[in-house]
Structure formats: C-alpha cells, structure tokens
Amino acid sequence: MSTTQVLPTAALGNAGVEVGIQGYGAMGISEFYGDSDLVESRRTLDRALELGVTLFDTADVYGSGHNEEFLGEFVRANRENVVLATKFGIVRKADDPAYRGADNSPGYIRQAVDASLARLGIEAIDLYYMHRKQPGVPVEDTVGVLADLVRQGKIRQIGLSEVTGPELRAAHAVYPIAAVQSEWSLFSRDVENSVVPAAAELGITFVPYSPLGRGFLTGSAAAVEGLPDTDVRKNMPRWSGDNAARNTELLAPLRTIATARGLTPAQVALAWVHSRATAHHLPVVPIPGTRSSTRVAENIAAATVTLTAEELAALEPIAAQVTGNRYADMSFTQAGRE
C-alpha cells in the first residue's frame, strides 16, 4: 500500500529516518478509555496511514500484549511504510490490576524485546523505548543493553520516555538516542525545563504523548464527567472534582480561537504542540490517539495549521494555571525527579 502523503516529514533521530510530523498513539485501542470497536480501530489505522502518518506507537503493557498483537497485522501489511515504536519497562501484576512498577534489568529487557517481536510478527522494531526508568538503575546501563539489541538487529533506534534532561544527556553519551517521549501539551509543559533543551541540543526528536491532555483539550463536556469506571482518567487529579471544574474554565481562549478560525479546540491544541518545533528548534512529532477514522483525519489536519503570534500569546498562560498533577503518583515521571 502506498500512502497519499499530505503531511510534511520530520527527522526521527540522526539515522536518516523521516516520519510524518504527526504520529499515532494506539494505546486506547486495547484499554484505559473504555471498550473499543476493533473494526473501526483498524479503519482508523488505515486512514491515518493514507493521510501520511508513518510513526505508529504502542507498548507491551497496553492491554498486556493485546495492543502489539492488534497492530502487528496492520504493520506487517504495510511494513515498508510504517515506522513502528514500542516500549518495555512498565510491569503489571495479574492479581493487582492497579499495580504499576518498572523493570530495566538486562534479563527483563532481552525477554521483553523477544516477546514484543513475537507479538508483532516482525523481524526488527524500528524504535524501542524505555517506557519508564527503574529507580536505582543507571540509564547508562539500560542504554548499553539496548545498544546490544541494535547490534543484534532486533531494534533499529533507541528511545527514552519520561527522563530528565541530565538522564537524556547521560544516555546519549553511551549510544545515540533517536527520540524522547513525554507528555507535552497546553496543560503540561514541565518538559520545557530541562528535557526539551537537552533534546534540541543533541538533535533528538521529541514525541509528545497525550498532546490533547487525554481528551480534556478537546473541549467536550463529556470529557470531564460521566466517565466509566474502567476509564483511567477517573483516577487522575486533573479530572477530579474542583480540579476538573477549574481546568475547564482554562479552555476559554482555546474555544475563542477555534471559533474564529473555523477549527475545533482539539485542532488548536494540536497546532500549539506542533508550534513547539519552531519555538524550541527541534523535531516534534506528537502522537494523539483516537479510535475514530473521522477524528484521526481531524487531528492530522491540525498538523499544518499555523497559529498567529497573538493566538500563541493567548494560549501561553494556560499551563501555569492548571490544577492537579498529570498522575496521582508522579514518581515515575521526569517531573518527579527534577
């Protein structure tokens, strides 16, 4: 299948790989946001590729392997046009659904990459992320193991998720890091303190996850109330009680710009994330997730929207006024270690 390229491209690291400037995050297909229509989800993947998305993002922990298995068929059918990113490092317990830990041990990494390759049904992973840093394990040691996997041909490029600026520099000194992935949106700008400057200096691509604030920035009233018990946002501080009410008020300038420009609030929010590439002088490839083929087209259209200086100024104060942390437990995030 050939793509109808409508997206500009950006470098993914320094290895000569180019990807569409907007990617796709597949996590929600398997869990966390309620039930999925898998037929429509596959249609969404196909539509994203047709419109120029080439970076598709998953992880072994999403659906405890289901997400990789689901994407595997799509990736194999379009292997020449897809850059596949997956991750290791977050561990769960079958008898404790709420548990999340981190494992960066060499044995675990080698086991995890083989399991991911088997689920995906491919010979090599294009971009392999350390999903979370395990406390007490030097990132240099983890990258050393990943460099071995590159030499073995099991992975092609190395990525890190939720690391600090100093951790990124230390990792890159061991082996070139292609991409760093962390939350970055109008609601979450803590990465601009140290990680973004380090990535810009080192020529590392930044891949923002949750660029729509897990749906909050879409401006839909349904996003802050009536969530099912299976929705992970029920346990996130920004979505709870008074925090949700106050954060909803912060969307006013987003709505104003959207109305004036004939856009949706989501498109304005994504356009802001894309504007960070110019603001910080580095490649930025956000990976919004959706299970709707219509919505994915809407998201992709935002990648080529340019906000004016006045519009950017109106959006600038939002992040500093957001109430509530990104997660109830911030210990596994870069912000929790800075």
N, C-alpha and C positions, 0 to 999 in steps of 0.2 A: 504493500500500500504506500503510495506517495502522499505527502502532506500538501495541502494548499497553504503555503506559507504566508500568513498575514501578520505574524509577529516579528519584530526585529529580534536579533540574537545578541547574546552576551557571552563572554568567556566564562567557562567553568574551570577555574584554576589556571595554571600556566602550561597545560599539556596540549594545547591546541584544540580542545573540545569546545564547541559552541552549542548553546541551548537557547530556546525561545526565552525572552525576558520575563515570561510568566510561566511557572510550572504548575503542577497539580499535586495536591496532598490527598492521598487516598484513605487516610485513617478512618474517616467517618463511615466508609462503606461497611466496615466489619463490626463496629461497636461504638460506644460512647455517646452517640446522639440519637438513640432510638433505632427502630427497625429500618432496614433498607430494602428497596426493590432492586434486586440484583440485575434484573434485565435492564432497568433504566440506568443503573450504575455502569453497566458495560457500555450502554449507549453514550453515556457521559464521557467515558474514557475515549471512545472512538471520535466523538465530536471535538474533544479537546485536541487530539492529535491532528484532526482535519484542519483545525484553526491555527495550528502552528506550535502548540505545546509539545515539547520534546522531553522535558525533565519530569518524571513521574516518581513520586516519593511514597515509600511505605516503611514498615519496620516489622521485625519478627514478633514484637509484643502486641501488635494490633490484631485483635481477635485471636490471640495466641496462635498465630500462624495462618489464620484464615485469609488475612489481607494479602500476604505474599502469594498464597495459592490462587486467590482470585485474580490478582494482577498477572500471575505467571502466564496464563493463556493469552492475555492481551499482549504482553511483552513478546512472547515467542512469535505471535502472528505479525508483529511489527518491529522485529528486532533491529533492523537497520535504521529505523527512525526514532527509536526510544532510547533515552539515557535513563537508566533505572538506578534509583537510590534506595538503599535500605539501611537498617541500623541494627546494632546489637547493644547490650549493656543494661537495659531495664529488665529486671526479673520479677516474676509474679509467683504466687503460691496458689495451687489449686484449691486448697482448703481455706484460703483467706482472700476473697476477691478484691478487697481494698488494699492489699499489701503491694507496695512498690519498693524494690530495692535496686541496687546497682552492682554489677559484676564486671570488672575489667581484667580479670585474671587471664593469663595466656591460654590455659586449657579451655576456659569458657569461650574465649574469642574464637579459637580454632574449631570448637564444636559448633558454635553459633553460625559461623560462615558456611560450614558444610551443610547445616540444616537449612539455611536460607537458600543456598544454591539448589538443594533438592526440591524445596517447595516451589521455587520459581521455575525450575526446569531449564536453567541456563548455565553456561559454562563459566561466566565471569560476571561479577557485579560491577557496574560502571562507577558507582560512588558509594563507599561504605563508611557510614558514620559511627562513631562512638556516641551512643544516644545520650548517656549520662556518665559523668565522671564518678568513679567509686572513691569515696573518702579514703585517704591514706595511700592510694596507688598513684605514683607519679605519672603524669600524662606522657612523659617521655618514654616510659616503659611500654605503655599501651601502643603508642605510635611505632615503637620498634617491632612489636608483633605484627601490626598492620603492614609495615613495610615488607616484612617477610611474605605476607599474603600477596602483596603486589608482585614480588619477585616470583612467587609460585604461579602467578597468573589467575588467582582466584578473585582478585579485585583489581580495579584499574586505577582508581583515585581514592584518596582518604579524606574524610570529612569529620568534623567535630561538632557536637551540639551542646549548647549551654555551657561554654567555657568562658573564663575571664580573658582579658587581654594578655596578661602575663602567661597564662596557660597556653594560649594560642601561639605566642612567640616561642615558648619553650618547645612546643610540639613541632612547629615549623622548622626549628633548628635541627631536628632529628631527621625529618623527611617532609618534603613539600606537602602542605595541606591545601587541598583544592577549594574546599568550601567550609564555612561555618554556619550552622543553623541555630537560630534562637528566635524567640518571639520578638516581633518588631511591628508596631502599628501606631496609630494615633493615640491609643490607650497605653502603649508600652514602649518606652523609649530609653530604658535603663542601659540598653546595649551601646548607646552612643557614648557612654562614659569611657570605656576602655576597649571593648571588643571591636567596635566598628573602626576606630582609628588604627588599631593593630592590623586588621584585615586590609584596610586601604593601603597601609604602608607596605605590606607583604605581598600584595597582589592576589589576595584571597577573595573569592566570590562570597557574598553574603546571601543566605537563603532564609528570608523571614517566614516563619510559620505563624499560624493564626493572625494573618495580616488584617483580618476583619474582626479581631477581638472575639473569636469563637462565635461570631454572628451578632455580637452586640452592635457593631458599627454598621450593620445593615439598616438600622433604624426601625426595625419591625417591633411592634409592641409585643408580639408573640415571643420575641427573643428573651424577654425578661420575666415572663410569667407563664404559668401553666406548663412548665417543663415536666416530662415524665420522670418517674423515679429512677429510670435507667440512664438518664442524661447526666453525664459527668459534671455539667455546669451547675447542677444543684448544690455541689459541694465547693464551688469556687467563690471566694469572698466578694468579688466584684458583681456577682449575680444575686447576692443575698440582701433581702430586706431594704433597709435605708440606703445601703450602698448602691443597689440597683436603681433606686429612685433618683439619687443624686447623679449617678453616671448617665442616666437617660437624659437629664437636663443638659448635659455637656454636648449632646448631639445637635443642638440648635444651629450652630454655624455650618455643620455638615449638611443639614437639611436645606438651609438657605442657599448654599452653593449648588446643591443638586437641583433644586427647583429652577434656579436662574440659568443653569447650563443644560437643562433637559437630560440630566443624568439621574441615577439612583444614588442614595447615600453610600451604598457599597462601592459603587464605581468611584466616587470621590475619595473614599478611604483608601482604595487600592491605588488610585492615581497618586495620592500622597506618598504611599510606600515606594512607588516607582520613582518619585521625585528625589528620593534619598540617594539614588545613584549619582545624580549631579551634585547634590548638596555635600556628599561625603567622598566623592571621587573614587567610587569602586563599583564593580558589577553587583547589581541587586536583582535577585530572581525570587519573588515571593511565590508561595505555593498554597493559595487558597484552596480549600476543599469544598466540594459540593457533590450531591448525588443526583443533580438535575442537569440534563443536557441543555436546557434553556438557560439556566443560571450560569453554567460554565461559559457559555457564549457571552453573557453579560459581563462576567468577570474579565474575560480575555479582551473585550472591547475597551476596558479601563486602562489597559497597558499602554495605549497610545494617546491617552488624554493628558494634556499639559495644563497644569494649574497655574494661574497667574500669581504674581508676587503678592497681590492683595489677598487672593484666596489662601495662599500659604500662610500669610500673616494672620488671617482669621482663624486658621486651624492650629497655629503654633501653641496657644496656651492650654490646649485640651489635656494633654498627658499629665501636666503638673497638678491638675485638679481632680484626677481620677481617685476614687476612694476604694480601698481594698487591694490586696495583693493579687498577683496572677494566679497563684496556687495557695491553698491553705498551708502547705509545707513548702517553703522556698529553699530548703537546704540543698536540693539537687540542681538549683539554677545558678547561673553565673552571678546573678544579683545577690544571692545568698552567701556568696564567698568573697564578694568585692568589699 
